Every structure is written in structure tokens, then in C-alpha cells.
Amino acid sequence: MGKPMNWCLYILQCEDASLYTGIALNVQQRLTQHQAGKGSKCVRSKGQAKLIYVEPHKTKSAALCREREIKSWSRKKKLALIGR
């Protein structure tokens, strides 16, 4: 058996310096989708994105709760979370 997958919260920084927060089971696969223009419309409209933060969660529900929390934060607070 393979390693069990965890849901992860991730934050991307787009070319225009905006931050995008999402969740995925496979963050690298999701990043590849975003970079190929097949991810969210929001990221697609803002140019290439790079992965700047990942936070694992045991359940999808926990990841969604954390995503909602972080999306409500100011940019300054998000940057403090990722150490920038």
C-alpha cells in the first residue's frame, strides 16, 4: 500500500504579486494544472504562479476550514504566515 494522501492547503504567488489560496490532495499536480492554464480562472488571469506555502491537513473538511480562515485574512497577515 502507498502512503495515505493528506489534503493540503496551499498558497500561490501570481506574476502580479497577488496571493491565491486553495486546497488539493496532490499540490504538485494542482500547481501543474495552474501553470498550464487549467487551474482556477483567477490564477489563469494573473499569469504564472509559484508555490510559496503548503500546510497538510488530515481531512478535506479541516483543509476547507483553514482555507476559509486564511482567505479572510489581510495580505499582510498571509505574508506573516509564510514568513515574508
PyMOL Python script that loads the backbone (N, CA, C, O; Angstrom):
from pymol import cmd

cmd.read_pdbstr("""\
ATOM      1  N   MET A   1       0.822  -1.188   0.000  1.00  0.00           N
ATOM      2  CA  MET A   1       0.000   0.000   0.000  1.00  0.00           C
ATOM      3  C   MET A   1       0.862   1.245   0.000  1.00  0.00           C
ATOM      4  O   MET A   1       1.928   1.286   0.614  1.00  0.00           O
ATOM      5  N   GLY A   2       0.378   2.265  -0.704  1.00  0.00           N
ATOM      6  CA  GLY A   2       1.090   3.538  -0.738  1.00  0.00           C
ATOM      7  C   GLY A   2       0.795   4.377   0.487  1.00  0.00           C
ATOM      8  O   GLY A   2      -0.073   4.058   1.299  1.00  0.00           O
ATOM      9  N   LYS A   3       1.523   5.427   0.588  1.00  0.00           N
ATOM     10  CA  LYS A   3       1.339   6.375   1.689  1.00  0.00           C
ATOM     11  C   LYS A   3      -0.038   7.034   1.570  1.00  0.00           C
ATOM     12  O   LYS A   3      -0.422   7.450   0.478  1.00  0.00           O
ATOM     13  N   PRO A   4      -0.787   7.135   2.675  1.00  0.00           N
ATOM     14  CA  PRO A   4      -2.096   7.781   2.589  1.00  0.00           C
ATOM     15  C   PRO A   4      -1.952   9.263   2.222  1.00  0.00           C
ATOM     16  O   PRO A   4      -1.029   9.942   2.672  1.00  0.00           O
ATOM     17  N   MET A   5      -2.860   9.733   1.418  1.00  0.00           N
ATOM     18  CA  MET A   5      -2.814  11.122   0.968  1.00  0.00           C
ATOM     19  C   MET A   5      -3.455  12.022   2.012  1.00  0.00           C
ATOM     20  O   MET A   5      -4.479  11.672   2.598  1.00  0.00           O
ATOM     21  N   ASN A   6      -2.868  13.152   2.237  1.00  0.00           N
ATOM     22  CA  ASN A   6      -3.442  14.183   3.088  1.00  0.00           C
ATOM     23  C   ASN A   6      -3.903  15.338   2.218  1.00  0.00           C
ATOM     24  O   ASN A   6      -3.288  15.639   1.195  1.00  0.00           O
ATOM     25  N   TRP A   7      -4.972  15.974   2.622  1.00  0.00           N
ATOM     26  CA  TRP A   7      -5.377  17.212   1.985  1.00  0.00           C
ATOM     27  C   TRP A   7      -4.402  18.293   2.414  1.00  0.00           C
ATOM     28  O   TRP A   7      -3.949  18.307   3.559  1.00  0.00           O
ATOM     29  N   CYS A   8      -4.081  19.189   1.509  1.00  0.00           N
ATOM     30  CA  CYS A   8      -3.171  20.281   1.823  1.00  0.00           C
ATOM     31  C   CYS A   8      -3.788  21.611   1.427  1.00  0.00           C
ATOM     32  O   CYS A   8      -4.445  21.735   0.394  1.00  0.00           O
ATOM     33  N   LEU A   9      -3.561  22.587   2.268  1.00  0.00           N
ATOM     34  CA  LEU A   9      -3.842  23.965   1.928  1.00  0.00           C
ATOM     35  C   LEU A   9      -2.577  24.484   1.256  1.00  0.00           C
ATOM     36  O   LEU A   9      -1.471  24.156   1.686  1.00  0.00           O
ATOM     37  N   TYR A  10      -2.722  25.285   0.212  1.00  0.00           N
ATOM     38  CA  TYR A  10      -1.540  25.844  -0.438  1.00  0.00           C
ATOM     39  C   TYR A  10      -1.777  27.308  -0.774  1.00  0.00           C
ATOM     40  O   TYR A  10      -2.913  27.748  -0.946  1.00  0.00           O
ATOM     41  N   ILE A  11      -0.697  28.040  -0.862  1.00  0.00           N
ATOM     42  CA  ILE A  11      -0.755  29.437  -1.284  1.00  0.00           C
ATOM     43  C   ILE A  11       0.200  29.614  -2.459  1.00  0.00           C
ATOM     44  O   ILE A  11       1.357  29.197  -2.414  1.00  0.00           O
ATOM     45  N   LEU A  12      -0.315  30.238  -3.503  1.00  0.00           N
ATOM     46  CA  LEU A  12       0.472  30.561  -4.689  1.00  0.00           C
ATOM     47  C   LEU A  12       0.682  32.066  -4.754  1.00  0.00           C
ATOM     48  O   LEU A  12      -0.162  32.842  -4.307  1.00  0.00           O
ATOM     49  N   GLN A  13       1.810  32.466  -5.312  1.00  0.00           N
ATOM     50  CA  GLN A  13       2.017  33.882  -5.620  1.00  0.00           C
ATOM     51  C   GLN A  13       2.023  34.005  -7.132  1.00  0.00           C
ATOM     52  O   GLN A  13       2.818  33.359  -7.815  1.00  0.00           O
ATOM     53  N   CYS A  14       1.131  34.840  -7.650  1.00  0.00           N
ATOM     54  CA  CYS A  14       0.996  35.031  -9.090  1.00  0.00           C
ATOM     55  C   CYS A  14       1.977  36.093  -9.577  1.00  0.00           C
ATOM     56  O   CYS A  14       2.581  36.812  -8.780  1.00  0.00           O
ATOM     57  N   GLU A  15       2.123  36.179 -10.900  1.00  0.00           N
ATOM     58  CA  GLU A  15       3.047  37.153 -11.509  1.00  0.00           C
ATOM     59  C   GLU A  15       2.758  38.581 -11.073  1.00  0.00           C
ATOM     60  O   GLU A  15       3.677  39.391 -10.952  1.00  0.00           O
ATOM     61  N   ASP A  16       1.491  38.897 -10.837  1.00  0.00           N
ATOM     62  CA  ASP A  16       1.129  40.254 -10.428  1.00  0.00           C
ATOM     63  C   ASP A  16       1.290  40.459  -8.916  1.00  0.00           C
ATOM     64  O   ASP A  16       0.846  41.470  -8.372  1.00  0.00           O
ATOM     65  N   ALA A  17       1.924  39.500  -8.246  1.00  0.00           N
ATOM     66  CA  ALA A  17       2.213  39.518  -6.802  1.00  0.00           C
ATOM     67  C   ALA A  17       0.998  39.218  -5.934  1.00  0.00           C
ATOM     68  O   ALA A  17       1.099  39.257  -4.708  1.00  0.00           O
ATOM     69  N   SER A  18      -0.146  38.922  -6.541  1.00  0.00           N
ATOM     70  CA  SER A  18      -1.316  38.548  -5.751  1.00  0.00           C
ATOM     71  C   SER A  18      -1.124  37.149  -5.180  1.00  0.00           C
ATOM     72  O   SER A  18      -0.322  36.363  -5.685  1.00  0.00           O
ATOM     73  N   LEU A  19      -1.865  36.853  -4.126  1.00  0.00           N
ATOM     74  CA  LEU A  19      -1.794  35.548  -3.469  1.00  0.00           C
ATOM     75  C   LEU A  19      -3.086  34.782  -3.717  1.00  0.00           C
ATOM     76  O   LEU A  19      -4.176  35.352  -3.652  1.00  0.00           O
ATOM     77  N   TYR A  20      -2.963  33.509  -3.997  1.00  0.00           N
ATOM     78  CA  TYR A  20      -4.112  32.630  -4.214  1.00  0.00           C
ATOM     79  C   TYR A  20      -4.020  31.480  -3.220  1.00  0.00           C
ATOM     80  O   TYR A  20      -2.976  30.840  -3.092  1.00  0.00           O
ATOM     81  N   THR A  21      -5.113  31.226  -2.523  1.00  0.00           N
ATOM     82  CA  THR A  21      -5.169  30.142  -1.544  1.00  0.00           C
ATOM     83  C   THR A  21      -6.136  29.076  -2.029  1.00  0.00           C
ATOM     84  O   THR A  21      -7.242  29.389  -2.470  1.00  0.00           O
ATOM     85  N   GLY A  22      -5.720  27.811  -1.946  1.00  0.00           N
ATOM     86  CA  GLY A  22      -6.574  26.705  -2.358  1.00  0.00           C
ATOM     87  C   GLY A  22      -6.238  25.451  -1.577  1.00  0.00           C
ATOM     88  O   GLY A  22      -5.355  25.452  -0.720  1.00  0.00           O
ATOM     89  N   ILE A  23      -6.962  24.372  -1.889  1.00  0.00           N
ATOM     90  CA  ILE A  23      -6.665  23.071  -1.279  1.00  0.00           C
ATOM     91  C   ILE A  23      -6.570  22.021  -2.375  1.00  0.00           C
ATOM     92  O   ILE A  23      -7.141  22.172  -3.454  1.00  0.00           O
ATOM     93  N   ALA A  24      -5.840  20.957  -2.078  1.00  0.00           N
ATOM     94  CA  ALA A  24      -5.685  19.859  -3.035  1.00  0.00           C
ATOM     95  C   ALA A  24      -5.163  18.622  -2.320  1.00  0.00           C
ATOM     96  O   ALA A  24      -4.527  18.721  -1.271  1.00  0.00           O
ATOM     97  N   LEU A  25      -5.434  17.466  -2.893  1.00  0.00           N
ATOM     98  CA  LEU A  25      -4.830  16.230  -2.405  1.00  0.00           C
ATOM     99  C   LEU A  25      -3.388  16.128  -2.868  1.00  0.00           C
ATOM    100  O   LEU A  25      -2.517  15.681  -2.122  1.00  0.00           O
ATOM    101  N   ASN A  26      -3.142  16.545  -4.099  1.00  0.00           N
ATOM    102  CA  ASN A  26      -1.806  16.491  -4.678  1.00  0.00           C
ATOM    103  C   ASN A  26      -1.427  17.906  -5.116  1.00  0.00           C
ATOM    104  O   ASN A  26      -1.814  18.351  -6.197  1.00  0.00           O
ATOM    105  N   VAL A  27      -0.685  18.595  -4.289  1.00  0.00           N
ATOM    106  CA  VAL A  27      -0.359  20.003  -4.550  1.00  0.00           C
ATOM    107  C   VAL A  27       0.483  20.163  -5.811  1.00  0.00           C
ATOM    108  O   VAL A  27       0.256  21.093  -6.585  1.00  0.00           O
ATOM    109  N   GLN A  28       1.444  19.279  -6.032  1.00  0.00           N
ATOM    110  CA  GLN A  28       2.284  19.404  -7.237  1.00  0.00           C
ATOM    111  C   GLN A  28       1.451  19.246  -8.507  1.00  0.00           C
ATOM    112  O   GLN A  28       1.649  19.973  -9.480  1.00  0.00           O
ATOM    113  N   GLN A  29       0.531  18.302  -8.492  1.00  0.00           N
ATOM    114  CA  GLN A  29      -0.339  18.109  -9.652  1.00  0.00           C
ATOM    115  C   GLN A  29      -1.224  19.344  -9.863  1.00  0.00           C
ATOM    116  O   GLN A  29      -1.428  19.784 -10.995  1.00  0.00           O
ATOM    117  N   ARG A  30      -1.740  19.890  -8.776  1.00  0.00           N
ATOM    118  CA  ARG A  30      -2.585  21.081  -8.873  1.00  0.00           C
ATOM    119  C   ARG A  30      -1.781  22.281  -9.368  1.00  0.00           C
ATOM    120  O   ARG A  30      -2.285  23.073 -10.164  1.00  0.00           O
ATOM    121  N   LEU A  31      -0.551  22.423  -8.913  1.00  0.00           N
ATOM    122  CA  LEU A  31       0.316  23.506  -9.383  1.00  0.00           C
ATOM    123  C   LEU A  31       0.555  23.377 -10.888  1.00  0.00           C
ATOM    124  O   LEU A  31       0.513  24.366 -11.620  1.00  0.00           O
ATOM    125  N   THR A  32       0.801  22.165 -11.333  1.00  0.00           N
ATOM    126  CA  THR A  32       0.995  21.921 -12.772  1.00  0.00           C
ATOM    127  C   THR A  32      -0.247  22.337 -13.552  1.00  0.00           C
ATOM    128  O   THR A  32      -0.137  22.918 -14.632  1.00  0.00           O
ATOM    129  N   GLN A  33      -1.434  22.042 -13.009  1.00  0.00           N
ATOM    130  CA  GLN A  33      -2.682  22.454 -13.667  1.00  0.00           C
ATOM    131  C   GLN A  33      -2.766  23.982 -13.739  1.00  0.00           C
ATOM    132  O   GLN A  33      -3.098  24.541 -14.784  1.00  0.00           O
ATOM    133  N   HIS A  34      -2.466  24.647 -12.636  1.00  0.00           N
ATOM    134  CA  HIS A  34      -2.493  26.109 -12.630  1.00  0.00           C
ATOM    135  C   HIS A  34      -1.520  26.665 -13.664  1.00  0.00           C
ATOM    136  O   HIS A  34      -1.871  27.570 -14.421  1.00  0.00           O
ATOM    137  N   GLN A  35      -0.302  26.132 -13.702  1.00  0.00           N
ATOM    138  CA  GLN A  35       0.716  26.640 -14.610  1.00  0.00           C
ATOM    139  C   GLN A  35       0.386  26.366 -16.075  1.00  0.00           C
ATOM    140  O   GLN A  35       0.859  27.073 -16.965  1.00  0.00           O
ATOM    141  N   ALA A  36      -0.420  25.346 -16.320  1.00  0.00           N
ATOM    142  CA  ALA A  36      -0.827  25.023 -17.691  1.00  0.00           C
ATOM    143  C   ALA A  36      -2.092  25.787 -18.103  1.00  0.00           C
ATOM    144  O   ALA A  36      -2.600  25.603 -19.208  1.00  0.00           O
ATOM    145  N   GLY A  37      -2.591  26.639 -17.211  1.00  0.00           N
ATOM    146  CA  GLY A  37      -3.800  27.398 -17.521  1.00  0.00           C
ATOM    147  C   GLY A  37      -5.067  26.605 -17.339  1.00  0.00           C
ATOM    148  O   GLY A  37      -6.127  27.011 -17.815  1.00  0.00           O
ATOM    149  N   LYS A  38      -4.978  25.468 -16.654  1.00  0.00           N
ATOM    150  CA  LYS A  38      -6.137  24.605 -16.452  1.00  0.00           C
ATOM    151  C   LYS A  38      -6.608  24.589 -14.994  1.00  0.00           C
ATOM    152  O   LYS A  38      -7.425  23.756 -14.602  1.00  0.00           O
ATOM    153  N   GLY A  39      -6.077  25.526 -14.200  1.00  0.00           N
ATOM    154  CA  GLY A  39      -6.489  25.641 -12.804  1.00  0.00           C
ATOM    155  C   GLY A  39      -7.633  26.632 -12.685  1.00  0.00           C
ATOM    156  O   GLY A  39      -8.518  26.662 -13.541  1.00  0.00           O
ATOM    157  N   SER A  40      -7.627  27.424 -11.661  1.00  0.00           N
ATOM    158  CA  SER A  40      -8.700  28.389 -11.443  1.00  0.00           C
ATOM    159  C   SER A  40      -8.615  29.546 -12.441  1.00  0.00           C
ATOM    160  O   SER A  40      -7.536  29.890 -12.924  1.00  0.00           O
ATOM    161  N   LYS A  41      -9.768  30.135 -12.738  1.00  0.00           N
ATOM    162  CA  LYS A  41      -9.808  31.296 -13.633  1.00  0.00           C
ATOM    163  C   LYS A  41      -9.038  32.457 -13.026  1.00  0.00           C
ATOM    164  O   LYS A  41      -8.404  33.237 -13.737  1.00  0.00           O
ATOM    165  N   CYS A  42      -9.098  32.563 -11.710  1.00  0.00           N
ATOM    166  CA  CYS A  42      -8.410  33.645 -11.001  1.00  0.00           C
ATOM    167  C   CYS A  42      -6.904  33.596 -11.275  1.00  0.00           C
ATOM    168  O   CYS A  42      -6.308  34.612 -11.632  1.00  0.00           O
ATOM    169  N   VAL A  43      -6.298  32.444 -11.113  1.00  0.00           N
ATOM    170  CA  VAL A  43      -4.851  32.306 -11.340  1.00  0.00           C
ATOM    171  C   VAL A  43      -4.544  32.457 -12.824  1.00  0.00           C
ATOM    172  O   VAL A  43      -3.554  33.092 -13.187  1.00  0.00           O
ATOM    173  N   ARG A  44      -5.362  31.893 -13.670  1.00  0.00           N
ATOM    174  CA  ARG A  44      -5.151  31.971 -15.118  1.00  0.00           C
ATOM    175  C   ARG A  44      -5.081  33.419 -15.582  1.00  0.00           C
ATOM    176  O   ARG A  44      -4.296  33.746 -16.472  1.00  0.00           O
ATOM    177  N   SER A  45      -5.888  34.285 -14.994  1.00  0.00           N
ATOM    178  CA  SER A  45      -5.925  35.679 -15.418  1.00  0.00           C
ATOM    179  C   SER A  45      -4.757  36.505 -14.879  1.00  0.00           C
ATOM    180  O   SER A  45      -4.545  37.637 -15.315  1.00  0.00           O
ATOM    181  N   LYS A  46      -4.002  35.947 -13.935  1.00  0.00           N
ATOM    182  CA  LYS A  46      -2.930  36.707 -13.290  1.00  0.00           C
ATOM    183  C   LYS A  46      -1.533  36.225 -13.661  1.00  0.00           C
ATOM    184  O   LYS A  46      -0.555  36.631 -13.034  1.00  0.00           O
ATOM    185  N   GLY A  47      -1.428  35.375 -14.662  1.00  0.00           N
ATOM    186  CA  GLY A  47      -0.123  34.911 -15.115  1.00  0.00           C
ATOM    187  C   GLY A  47       0.384  33.721 -14.314  1.00  0.00           C
ATOM    188  O   GLY A  47      -0.332  33.160 -13.484  1.00  0.00           O
ATOM    189  N   GLN A  48       1.612  33.352 -14.574  1.00  0.00           N
ATOM    190  CA  GLN A  48       2.215  32.193 -13.916  1.00  0.00           C
ATOM    191  C   GLN A  48       2.239  32.365 -12.400  1.00  0.00           C
ATOM    192  O   GLN A  48       2.337  33.475 -11.878  1.00  0.00           O
ATOM    193  N   ALA A  49       2.147  31.233 -11.718  1.00  0.00           N
ATOM    194  CA  ALA A  49       2.135  31.252 -10.261  1.00  0.00           C
ATOM    195  C   ALA A  49       3.210  30.326  -9.731  1.00  0.00           C
ATOM    196  O   ALA A  49       3.557  29.325 -10.358  1.00  0.00           O
ATOM    197  N   LYS A  50       3.735  30.679  -8.557  1.00  0.00           N
ATOM    198  CA  LYS A  50       4.690  29.786  -7.912  1.00  0.00           C
ATOM    199  C   LYS A  50       4.165  29.429  -6.536  1.00  0.00           C
ATOM    200  O   LYS A  50       3.503  30.228  -5.873  1.00  0.00           O
ATOM    201  N   LEU A  51       4.471  28.224  -6.128  1.00  0.00           N
ATOM    202  CA  LEU A  51       4.042  27.707  -4.837  1.00  0.00           C
ATOM    203  C   LEU A  51       4.915  28.314  -3.745  1.00  0.00           C
ATOM    204  O   LEU A  51       6.141  28.218  -3.799  1.00  0.00           O
ATOM    205  N   ILE A  52       4.277  28.944  -2.746  1.00  0.00           N
ATOM    206  CA  ILE A  52       5.060  29.570  -1.684  1.00  0.00           C
ATOM    207  C   ILE A  52       4.740  29.039  -0.295  1.00  0.00           C
ATOM    208  O   ILE A  52       5.442  29.363   0.663  1.00  0.00           O
ATOM    209  N   TYR A  53       3.674  28.215  -0.165  1.00  0.00           N
ATOM    210  CA  TYR A  53       3.319  27.711   1.166  1.00  0.00           C
ATOM    211  C   TYR A  53       2.438  26.477   1.034  1.00  0.00           C
ATOM    212  O   TYR A  53       1.539  26.432   0.194  1.00  0.00           O
ATOM    213  N   VAL A  54       2.704  25.472   1.873  1.00  0.00           N
ATOM    214  CA  VAL A  54       1.881  24.255   1.927  1.00  0.00           C
ATOM    215  C   VAL A  54       1.684  23.883   3.389  1.00  0.00           C
ATOM    216  O   VAL A  54       2.610  23.943   4.198  1.00  0.00           O
ATOM    217  N   GLU A  55       0.449  23.498   3.706  1.00  0.00           N
ATOM    218  CA  GLU A  55       0.103  23.117   5.078  1.00  0.00           C
ATOM    219  C   GLU A  55      -0.767  21.864   5.011  1.00  0.00           C
ATOM    220  O   GLU A  55      -1.897  21.942   4.529  1.00  0.00           O
ATOM    221  N   PRO A  56      -0.277  20.699   5.481  1.00  0.00           N
ATOM    222  CA  PRO A  56      -1.064  19.463   5.403  1.00  0.00           C
ATOM    223  C   PRO A  56      -2.188  19.415   6.438  1.00  0.00           C
ATOM    224  O   PRO A  56      -2.074  19.962   7.536  1.00  0.00           O
ATOM    225  N   HIS A  57      -3.268  18.748   6.056  1.00  0.00           N
ATOM    226  CA  HIS A  57      -4.415  18.522   6.947  1.00  0.00           C
ATOM    227  C   HIS A  57      -4.896  17.092   6.773  1.00  0.00           C
ATOM    228  O   HIS A  57      -4.800  16.529   5.683  1.00  0.00           O
ATOM    229  N   LYS A  58      -5.412  16.504   7.844  1.00  0.00           N
ATOM    230  CA  LYS A  58      -5.816  15.097   7.798  1.00  0.00           C
ATOM    231  C   LYS A  58      -7.094  14.870   7.011  1.00  0.00           C
ATOM    232  O   LYS A  58      -7.294  13.790   6.455  1.00  0.00           O
ATOM    233  N   THR A  59      -7.970  15.884   6.956  1.00  0.00           N
ATOM    234  CA  THR A  59      -9.243  15.714   6.249  1.00  0.00           C
ATOM    235  C   THR A  59      -9.500  16.889   5.307  1.00  0.00           C
ATOM    236  O   THR A  59      -8.933  17.971   5.459  1.00  0.00           O
ATOM    237  N   LYS A  60     -10.366  16.642   4.337  1.00  0.00           N
ATOM    238  CA  LYS A  60     -10.773  17.709   3.425  1.00  0.00           C
ATOM    239  C   LYS A  60     -11.487  18.812   4.204  1.00  0.00           C
ATOM    240  O   LYS A  60     -11.285  19.998   3.941  1.00  0.00           O
ATOM    241  N   SER A  61     -12.312  18.417   5.150  1.00  0.00           N
ATOM    242  CA  SER A  61     -13.050  19.378   5.958  1.00  0.00           C
ATOM    243  C   SER A  61     -12.108  20.325   6.704  1.00  0.00           C
ATOM    244  O   SER A  61     -12.338  21.534   6.736  1.00  0.00           O
ATOM    245  N   ALA A  62     -11.062  19.781   7.296  1.00  0.00           N
ATOM    246  CA  ALA A  62     -10.088  20.609   8.025  1.00  0.00           C
ATOM    247  C   ALA A  62      -9.374  21.566   7.071  1.00  0.00           C
ATOM    248  O   ALA A  62      -9.150  22.729   7.407  1.00  0.00           O
ATOM    249  N   ALA A  63      -9.019  21.080   5.889  1.00  0.00           N
ATOM    250  CA  ALA A  63      -8.342  21.924   4.908  1.00  0.00           C
ATOM    251  C   ALA A  63      -9.270  23.048   4.435  1.00  0.00           C
ATOM    252  O   ALA A  63      -8.834  24.187   4.271  1.00  0.00           O
ATOM    253  N   LEU A  64     -10.547  22.725   4.216  1.00  0.00           N
ATOM    254  CA  LEU A  64     -11.511  23.742   3.788  1.00  0.00           C
ATOM    255  C   LEU A  64     -11.720  24.808   4.856  1.00  0.00           C
ATOM    256  O   LEU A  64     -11.819  25.995   4.545  1.00  0.00           O
ATOM    257  N   CYS A  65     -11.786  24.386   6.106  1.00  0.00           N
ATOM    258  CA  CYS A  65     -11.943  25.343   7.208  1.00  0.00           C
ATOM    259  C   CYS A  65     -10.747  26.290   7.270  1.00  0.00           C
ATOM    260  O   CYS A  65     -10.907  27.499   7.441  1.00  0.00           O
ATOM    261  N   ARG A  66      -9.564  25.735   7.130  1.00  0.00           N
ATOM    262  CA  ARG A  66      -8.346  26.552   7.170  1.00  0.00           C
ATOM    263  C   ARG A  66      -8.285  27.484   5.951  1.00  0.00           C
ATOM    264  O   ARG A  66      -7.858  28.633   6.063  1.00  0.00           O
ATOM    265  N   GLU A  67      -8.714  26.982   4.792  1.00  0.00           N
ATOM    266  CA  GLU A  67      -8.740  27.815   3.587  1.00  0.00           C
ATOM    267  C   GLU A  67      -9.663  29.018   3.796  1.00  0.00           C
ATOM    268  O   GLU A  67      -9.286  30.148   3.485  1.00  0.00           O
ATOM    269  N   ARG A  68     -10.848  28.786   4.311  1.00  0.00           N
ATOM    270  CA  ARG A  68     -11.788  29.878   4.582  1.00  0.00           C
ATOM    271  C   ARG A  68     -11.182  30.897   5.548  1.00  0.00           C
ATOM    272  O   ARG A  68     -11.302  32.107   5.360  1.00  0.00           O
ATOM    273  N   GLU A  69     -10.524  30.368   6.593  1.00  0.00           N
ATOM    274  CA  GLU A  69      -9.904  31.252   7.577  1.00  0.00           C
ATOM    275  C   GLU A  69      -8.852  32.147   6.924  1.00  0.00           C
ATOM    276  O   GLU A  69      -8.870  33.365   7.097  1.00  0.00           O
ATOM    277  N   ILE A  70      -7.943  31.538   6.177  1.00  0.00           N
ATOM    278  CA  ILE A  70      -6.843  32.291   5.568  1.00  0.00           C
ATOM    279  C   ILE A  70      -7.349  33.258   4.499  1.00  0.00           C
ATOM    280  O   ILE A  70      -6.818  34.361   4.368  1.00  0.00           O
ATOM    281  N   LYS A  71      -8.361  32.864   3.737  1.00  0.00           N
ATOM    282  CA  LYS A  71      -8.900  33.762   2.711  1.00  0.00           C
ATOM    283  C   LYS A  71      -9.508  35.024   3.325  1.00  0.00           C
ATOM    284  O   LYS A  71      -9.622  36.046   2.647  1.00  0.00           O
ATOM    285  N   SER A  72      -9.895  34.962   4.591  1.00  0.00           N
ATOM    286  CA  SER A  72     -10.473  36.135   5.250  1.00  0.00           C
ATOM    287  C   SER A  72      -9.396  37.097   5.766  1.00  0.00           C
ATOM    288  O   SER A  72      -9.703  38.223   6.155  1.00  0.00           O
ATOM    289  N   TRP A  73      -8.155  36.657   5.767  1.00  0.00           N
ATOM    290  CA  TRP A  73      -7.051  37.455   6.295  1.00  0.00           C
ATOM    291  C   TRP A  73      -6.617  38.552   5.327  1.00  0.00           C
ATOM    292  O   TRP A  73      -6.895  38.501   4.129  1.00  0.00           O
ATOM    293  N   SER A  74      -5.935  39.537   5.880  1.00  0.00           N
ATOM    294  CA  SER A  74      -5.314  40.576   5.064  1.00  0.00           C
ATOM    295  C   SER A  74      -4.066  39.997   4.385  1.00  0.00           C
ATOM    296  O   SER A  74      -3.539  38.967   4.803  1.00  0.00           O
ATOM    297  N   ARG A  75      -3.618  40.662   3.357  1.00  0.00           N
ATOM    298  CA  ARG A  75      -2.379  40.256   2.670  1.00  0.00           C
ATOM    299  C   ARG A  75      -1.212  40.246   3.653  1.00  0.00           C
ATOM    300  O   ARG A  75      -0.388  39.331   3.639  1.00  0.00           O
ATOM    301  N   LYS A  76      -1.148  41.270   4.507  1.00  0.00           N
ATOM    302  CA  LYS A  76      -0.065  41.384   5.491  1.00  0.00           C
ATOM    303  C   LYS A  76      -0.031  40.156   6.410  1.00  0.00           C
ATOM    304  O   LYS A  76       1.042  39.628   6.703  1.00  0.00           O
ATOM    305  N   LYS A  77      -1.191  39.711   6.856  1.00  0.00           N
ATOM    306  CA  LYS A  77      -1.250  38.554   7.753  1.00  0.00           C
ATOM    307  C   LYS A  77      -0.851  37.275   7.013  1.00  0.00           C
ATOM    308  O   LYS A  77      -0.172  36.417   7.577  1.00  0.00           O
ATOM    309  N   LYS A  78      -1.270  37.147   5.758  1.00  0.00           N
ATOM    310  CA  LYS A  78      -0.881  35.981   4.946  1.00  0.00           C
ATOM    311  C   LYS A  78       0.643  35.946   4.758  1.00  0.00           C
ATOM    312  O   LYS A  78       1.263  34.887   4.867  1.00  0.00           O
ATOM    313  N   LEU A  79       1.232  37.096   4.481  1.00  0.00           N
ATOM    314  CA  LEU A  79       2.683  37.155   4.292  1.00  0.00           C
ATOM    315  C   LEU A  79       3.415  36.827   5.584  1.00  0.00           C
ATOM    316  O   LEU A  79       4.483  36.217   5.547  1.00  0.00           O
ATOM    317  N   ALA A  80       2.859  37.221   6.728  1.00  0.00           N
ATOM    318  CA  ALA A  80       3.453  36.876   8.010  1.00  0.00           C
ATOM    319  C   ALA A  80       3.406  35.371   8.234  1.00  0.00           C
ATOM    320  O   ALA A  80       4.351  34.798   8.776  1.00  0.00           O
ATOM    321  N   LEU A  81       2.319  34.723   7.823  1.00  0.00           N
ATOM    322  CA  LEU A  81       2.193  33.274   7.946  1.00  0.00           C
ATOM    323  C   LEU A  81       3.300  32.553   7.189  1.00  0.00           C
ATOM    324  O   LEU A  81       3.868  31.580   7.683  1.00  0.00           O
ATOM    325  N   ILE A  82       3.599  33.030   6.001  1.00  0.00           N
ATOM    326  CA  ILE A  82       4.596  32.348   5.170  1.00  0.00           C
ATOM    327  C   ILE A  82       6.002  32.869   5.397  1.00  0.00           C
ATOM    328  O   ILE A  82       6.946  32.441   4.734  1.00  0.00           O
ATOM    329  N   GLY A  83       6.138  33.793   6.338  1.00  0.00           N
ATOM    330  CA  GLY A  83       7.475  34.268   6.721  1.00  0.00           C
ATOM    331  C   GLY A  83       8.079  35.259   5.759  1.00  0.00           C
ATOM    332  O   GLY A  83       9.295  35.275   5.568  1.00  0.00           O
ATOM    333  N   ARG A  84       7.255  36.086   5.150  1.00  0.00           N
ATOM    334  CA  ARG A  84       7.780  37.104   4.211  1.00  0.00           C
ATOM    335  C   ARG A  84       7.406  38.489   4.673  1.00  0.00           C
ATOM    336  O   ARG A  84       7.755  39.473   4.020  1.00  0.00           O
TER     337      ARG A  84
END
""", "prot")
cmd.dss("prot")
cmd.show_as("cartoon", "prot")
cmd.util.cbc("prot")
cmd.orient("prot")
